[in-house]
Amino acid sequence: MTYVLGLDAGNTKTVALLARLDGAIIGSGRGGCGDIYGAGSPEAAMAQVDAALAGALARAGLDLDLTRLSAACCSMAGADWPEDFELIRCELEARGLRHNVSIYNDAFGALRAGTPDGFGVAVACGTGTATGARAPDGRLWHNSYWQVPQGAHDLGQRALDAVYRAELGLDPPTRLKQHVLDFFKLPTVEQVLHRTTARDRAPNPDLGPLARVLLDEAHAGDPAAVAIAQRHGAALGEYALVAAQRVGLEDTDFALVMAGGVLRHPTNVLKAALVERVRASAPGVRPVMTRFEPVVGAVLMALEAAGVIPDEPVLERLSATLPPAALFAT
């Protein structure tokens, strides 16, 4: 029992890391959508968890009985309601993960990855958004289905709406128009509208990729893109404040961890609006861009559950043995 497992299951990817108790990563694996809501069925989601686990074991060169892990921590999109945690626990137990296993909403992997102690508020904005808070007294809260502003797909829809409004003359022209036309490979906005609303239309594409071009244009100063990014950031900040309040952190200088592909974009427009909204009510907030991927936070929590203190030597060993960045690419 000299290994721990960290697992992070999201809507875009599921990543598993096996580590020794000294912090060295010895195996990594990746699957697709591991969200029991987003994958179409719990069975489909767990198949992606299986793929990530199998990859990690294979790369570690281990024929390891998962019941013999020192600890495992699973940070899971779709771990929202009590019955979700029970379903996930039963599925993991069926795979041999029975000893010292902790399951969290995926916000908490991001939170632990960005803080030295796992306390504070995390906003992980990628394909979707996970917001969670943890206080030193043990109180936890995560957004589950309370939260309306989500991630890349929502931003993509806002970009499309802005193009429709500009086409009608309700708003000024926007450079987002050409990006939308290129995305749909259509020559006019009306054809895009028809493509997305016609009675006999094909399934609409995932609008998530439009989030990147929206943020690119916000960075370049396009007024429509800037306005969307600022509104989205402020809305994310509102839910971050709710999370802080739910665990009693609102009057402290809590860490605000920002993670996920949307918040890693080079533009500061969305991040600044998020921080500004939080700071208006919690002046002592400490914004942090996470140092590690959320799955590393899961590894750190697993190490702690195994009785290991993740001190600087452990963190240095972990950092030095992380798999290539391609494993985490979206």
C-alpha positions as CSV (number, residue, x, y, z in Angstrom):
1,M,0.0,0.0,0.0
2,T,2.5,2.5,-1.2
3,Y,0.6,4.3,-3.9
4,V,-2.3,6.8,-4.1
5,L,-4.7,7.7,-6.9
6,G,-6.0,11.1,-7.9
7,L,-8.8,11.2,-10.4
8,D,-10.5,14.3,-12.0
9,A,-13.6,13.7,-14.1
10,G,-14.9,16.5,-16.2
11,N,-17.1,17.1,-19.2
12,T,-14.2,17.3,-21.6
13,K,-11.8,14.8,-20.1
14,T,-11.1,12.4,-17.3
15,V,-7.6,12.2,-15.9
16,A,-6.1,9.7,-13.5
17,L,-2.7,10.0,-11.8
18,L,-1.0,7.3,-9.7
19,A,1.7,8.6,-7.3
20,R,4.1,7.1,-4.8
21,L,3.8,8.3,-1.2
22,D,6.9,10.5,-1.8
23,G,4.9,12.5,-4.4
24,A,6.4,11.1,-7.6
25,I,3.8,10.5,-10.4
26,I,4.4,7.0,-11.8
27,G,1.4,6.6,-14.1
28,S,-1.2,8.7,-16.0
29,G,-4.2,8.0,-18.0
30,R,-7.0,9.9,-19.8
31,G,-10.5,9.3,-20.9
32,G,-13.4,11.4,-22.2
33,C,-16.4,12.9,-20.4
34,G,-16.6,11.4,-16.9
35,D,-19.7,13.5,-15.8
36,I,-22.6,11.1,-15.0
37,Y,-24.9,13.9,-16.3
38,G,-22.9,15.0,-19.3
39,A,-21.8,11.7,-20.7
40,G,-25.3,10.5,-21.6
41,S,-25.5,7.9,-18.8
42,P,-23.6,6.9,-15.7
43,E,-22.4,3.8,-17.5
44,A,-20.9,5.9,-20.3
45,A,-19.2,8.2,-17.8
46,M,-17.7,5.3,-15.8
47,A,-16.4,3.8,-19.0
48,Q,-14.3,6.9,-19.4
49,V,-13.1,6.6,-15.8
50,D,-12.1,3.0,-16.6
51,A,-10.1,4.2,-19.6
52,A,-8.3,6.8,-17.4
53,L,-7.6,4.2,-14.7
54,A,-6.4,1.6,-17.2
55,G,-4.0,4.1,-18.8
56,A,-2.5,5.1,-15.5
57,L,-1.9,1.5,-14.5
58,A,-0.4,0.6,-17.8
59,R,2.0,3.5,-17.8
60,A,3.0,2.7,-14.3
61,G,3.7,-0.8,-15.4
62,L,1.7,-2.1,-12.5
63,D,-0.7,-5.0,-12.2
64,L,-2.1,-3.3,-9.2
65,D,-5.1,-4.5,-7.2
66,L,-6.9,-1.2,-6.6
67,T,-8.0,-2.4,-3.2
68,R,-4.4,-2.0,-2.1
69,L,-4.0,1.7,-2.7
70,S,-3.1,3.7,0.4
71,A,-5.8,6.3,-0.6
72,A,-7.8,7.6,-3.5
73,C,-9.4,11.0,-4.1
74,C,-11.9,11.5,-6.9
75,S,-12.9,15.0,-7.9
76,M,-15.9,14.5,-10.1
77,A,-18.2,16.6,-12.3
78,G,-21.6,15.3,-11.7
79,A,-21.1,14.7,-8.0
80,D,-23.9,17.1,-7.2
81,W,-26.6,15.5,-5.1
82,P,-26.4,12.9,-2.4
83,E,-27.6,10.1,-4.7
84,D,-24.8,11.0,-7.2
85,F,-22.2,10.5,-4.5
86,E,-23.7,7.2,-3.6
87,L,-23.9,6.1,-7.3
88,I,-20.3,7.1,-7.9
89,R,-19.1,5.4,-4.7
90,C,-20.8,2.1,-5.7
91,E,-19.3,2.3,-9.1
92,L,-15.8,2.9,-7.7
93,E,-16.2,0.1,-5.2
94,A,-17.1,-2.3,-8.0
95,R,-13.8,-1.4,-9.5
96,G,-11.9,-2.2,-6.4
97,L,-11.6,1.3,-5.0
98,R,-12.9,0.6,-1.5
99,H,-10.1,1.6,0.9
100,N,-9.7,5.2,2.1
101,V,-11.6,6.7,-0.9
102,S,-12.9,10.3,-0.9
103,I,-15.3,11.7,-3.5
104,Y,-15.7,15.4,-4.0
105,N,-17.4,17.7,-6.5
106,D,-14.9,18.7,-9.2
107,A,-14.6,22.2,-7.7
108,F,-12.5,20.8,-4.9
109,G,-9.7,19.3,-6.9
110,A,-9.2,22.8,-8.4
111,L,-9.3,24.4,-4.9
112,R,-6.7,22.1,-3.5
113,A,-4.5,22.4,-6.6
114,G,-4.4,26.2,-6.1
115,T,-3.9,26.5,-2.4
116,P,-1.5,25.1,0.2
117,D,-4.2,24.0,2.5
118,G,-7.3,23.4,0.4
119,F,-9.2,26.3,2.0
120,G,-10.9,29.1,0.1
121,V,-13.2,29.4,-2.9
122,A,-12.5,27.9,-6.4
123,V,-14.1,28.9,-9.7
124,A,-13.2,26.3,-12.3
125,C,-14.5,27.6,-15.6
126,G,-14.0,25.3,-18.6
127,T,-16.6,23.4,-20.6
128,G,-18.9,24.1,-17.6
129,T,-18.3,25.8,-14.3
130,A,-17.7,24.3,-10.9
131,T,-17.7,26.7,-7.9
132,G,-16.9,25.4,-4.4
133,A,-15.7,26.6,-1.0
134,R,-14.1,25.0,1.9
135,A,-13.5,26.5,5.4
136,P,-10.9,25.5,8.0
137,D,-13.7,24.3,10.2
138,G,-14.6,21.7,7.6
139,R,-17.7,23.3,6.1
140,L,-18.0,22.6,2.3
141,W,-20.3,24.0,-0.3
142,H,-20.4,23.5,-4.1
143,N,-22.7,25.2,-6.7
144,S,-24.3,22.1,-8.1
145,Y,-27.3,23.2,-10.2
146,W,-27.7,26.5,-8.3
147,Q,-25.4,28.3,-10.7
148,V,-26.6,29.8,-14.0
149,P,-23.5,31.2,-15.7
150,Q,-21.6,28.2,-17.0
151,G,-18.5,27.8,-19.1
152,A,-17.4,27.8,-22.7
153,H,-20.7,26.7,-24.2
154,D,-22.6,29.5,-22.5
155,L,-20.0,32.1,-23.7
156,G,-20.3,30.7,-27.2
157,Q,-24.1,31.1,-27.1
158,R,-23.7,34.7,-25.8
159,A,-21.3,35.4,-28.8
160,L,-24.0,34.0,-31.2
161,D,-26.7,36.2,-29.6
162,A,-24.5,39.3,-29.9
163,V,-24.1,38.6,-33.6
164,Y,-27.8,38.2,-34.1
165,R,-28.5,41.5,-32.3
166,A,-25.9,43.3,-34.3
167,E,-27.3,41.9,-37.6
168,L,-30.7,43.4,-36.7
169,G,-29.1,46.8,-35.9
170,L,-30.0,46.5,-32.2
171,D,-26.3,46.7,-31.3
172,P,-23.3,48.1,-33.1
173,P,-21.4,45.8,-35.6
174,T,-19.0,43.3,-34.0
175,R,-16.0,41.4,-35.2
176,L,-17.6,38.3,-33.7
177,K,-19.7,38.1,-36.9
178,Q,-17.0,36.8,-39.1
179,H,-15.9,34.3,-36.5
180,V,-19.5,32.9,-36.3
181,L,-19.7,32.7,-40.1
182,D,-16.4,30.8,-40.2
183,F,-17.5,28.5,-37.4
184,F,-20.7,27.5,-39.2
185,K,-19.1,27.7,-42.7
186,L,-22.0,29.7,-43.9
187,P,-22.0,33.1,-45.8
188,T,-24.8,35.0,-43.9
189,V,-26.0,35.4,-40.4
190,E,-29.6,34.6,-41.5
191,Q,-28.3,31.2,-42.7
192,V,-26.7,30.6,-39.3
193,L,-30.0,31.4,-37.6
194,H,-31.8,29.0,-39.9
195,R,-29.2,26.3,-39.4
196,T,-29.6,26.5,-35.6
197,T,-33.4,26.8,-35.4
198,A,-35.0,25.1,-38.4
199,R,-37.5,22.4,-37.6
200,D,-35.6,19.7,-39.5
201,R,-32.2,20.9,-38.5
202,A,-29.3,18.6,-37.7
203,P,-28.1,18.6,-34.1
204,N,-26.6,21.9,-33.2
205,P,-22.8,21.9,-32.8
206,D,-21.1,22.5,-29.5
207,L,-20.7,26.3,-29.3
208,G,-17.8,26.0,-26.9
209,P,-15.1,26.7,-29.5
210,L,-16.7,30.2,-30.0
211,A,-15.7,31.0,-26.4
212,R,-12.0,31.2,-27.4
213,V,-12.6,33.6,-30.3
214,L,-14.9,35.7,-28.0
215,L,-12.2,36.1,-25.5
216,D,-9.6,36.8,-28.2
217,E,-11.8,39.6,-29.4
218,A,-12.4,40.9,-25.9
219,H,-8.6,41.0,-25.5
220,A,-8.5,43.0,-28.7
221,G,-11.1,45.4,-27.5
222,D,-14.2,44.5,-29.5
223,P,-17.0,46.2,-27.5
224,A,-19.5,43.4,-27.8
225,A,-17.0,40.8,-26.7
226,V,-15.7,42.9,-23.9
227,A,-19.3,43.4,-22.6
228,I,-20.0,39.7,-22.7
229,A,-16.8,38.8,-20.9
230,Q,-17.3,41.4,-18.2
231,R,-20.9,40.3,-17.6
232,H,-19.9,36.7,-17.4
233,G,-17.0,37.4,-15.1
234,A,-19.2,39.4,-12.7
235,A,-21.8,36.7,-12.7
236,L,-19.1,34.1,-11.8
237,G,-18.0,36.4,-9.0
238,E,-21.5,36.6,-7.6
239,Y,-21.6,32.8,-7.2
240,A,-18.1,32.8,-5.7
241,L,-19.3,35.2,-3.0
242,V,-22.3,32.9,-2.3
243,A,-19.9,30.0,-1.9
244,A,-17.7,32.1,0.5
245,Q,-20.8,33.1,2.5
246,R,-22.1,29.5,2.7
247,V,-19.0,28.4,4.6
248,G,-18.4,31.6,6.6
249,L,-15.4,32.9,4.7
250,E,-16.9,36.2,3.4
251,D,-15.2,38.4,6.1
252,T,-11.8,36.8,5.7
253,D,-8.9,37.2,3.3
254,F,-9.8,33.9,1.6
255,A,-8.0,32.6,-1.5
256,L,-10.0,32.8,-4.7
257,V,-8.7,30.1,-7.0
258,M,-9.3,30.5,-10.7
259,A,-8.9,27.4,-12.9
260,G,-10.2,25.9,-16.2
261,G,-9.6,26.6,-19.8
262,V,-11.8,29.8,-20.0
263,L,-9.9,31.4,-17.1
264,R,-6.5,30.4,-18.5
265,H,-7.1,32.5,-21.6
266,P,-4.6,35.3,-21.9
267,T,-7.2,38.1,-21.7
268,N,-7.7,39.6,-18.3
269,V,-11.1,41.0,-19.1
270,L,-13.2,38.1,-17.7
271,K,-10.9,37.4,-14.7
272,A,-10.7,41.1,-13.8
273,A,-14.5,41.3,-13.7
274,L,-14.7,38.2,-11.6
275,V,-12.2,39.5,-9.1
276,E,-13.7,43.0,-9.0
277,R,-17.1,41.6,-8.2
278,V,-15.8,39.5,-5.4
279,R,-13.6,42.3,-4.0
280,A,-16.5,44.7,-3.9
281,S,-18.0,42.6,-1.1
282,A,-14.8,40.8,0.2
283,P,-12.0,43.4,0.1
284,G,-9.4,41.0,1.5
285,V,-9.8,38.3,-1.2
286,R,-6.6,36.9,-2.6
287,P,-6.9,35.9,-6.3
288,V,-4.8,32.9,-7.3
289,M,-4.4,31.3,-10.7
290,T,-3.9,27.6,-9.9
291,R,-0.4,26.3,-10.1
292,F,-1.5,22.8,-11.0
293,E,-4.3,21.0,-12.9
294,P,-7.2,19.9,-10.7
295,V,-6.2,16.3,-10.9
296,V,-3.1,17.3,-9.0
297,G,-5.3,18.6,-6.3
298,A,-6.9,15.2,-6.1
299,V,-3.5,13.6,-5.7
300,L,-2.6,16.0,-2.9
301,M,-5.8,15.2,-1.1
302,A,-5.1,11.5,-1.5
303,L,-1.6,11.9,-0.1
304,E,-3.1,13.8,2.9
305,A,-5.6,11.0,3.4
306,A,-2.7,8.6,3.4
307,G,-1.0,10.6,6.2
308,V,1.6,12.3,4.0
309,I,2.2,16.0,4.4
310,P,2.7,17.5,0.9
311,D,5.7,19.7,1.9
312,E,8.0,21.4,-0.6
313,P,10.1,18.3,-1.4
314,V,6.9,16.3,-2.1
315,L,5.6,19.1,-4.3
316,E,8.9,19.4,-6.2
317,R,9.0,15.7,-6.8
318,L,5.4,15.8,-8.0
319,S,6.1,18.8,-10.3
320,A,9.2,17.1,-11.8
321,T,7.2,13.9,-12.6
322,L,4.0,15.4,-14.1
323,P,3.0,13.9,-17.4
324,P,3.4,16.1,-20.6
325,A,0.9,19.0,-20.9
326,A,-0.7,17.2,-23.9
327,L,-2.5,14.9,-21.4
328,F,-4.4,17.9,-20.0
329,A,-5.1,19.7,-23.3
330,T,-8.7,20.3,-24.2
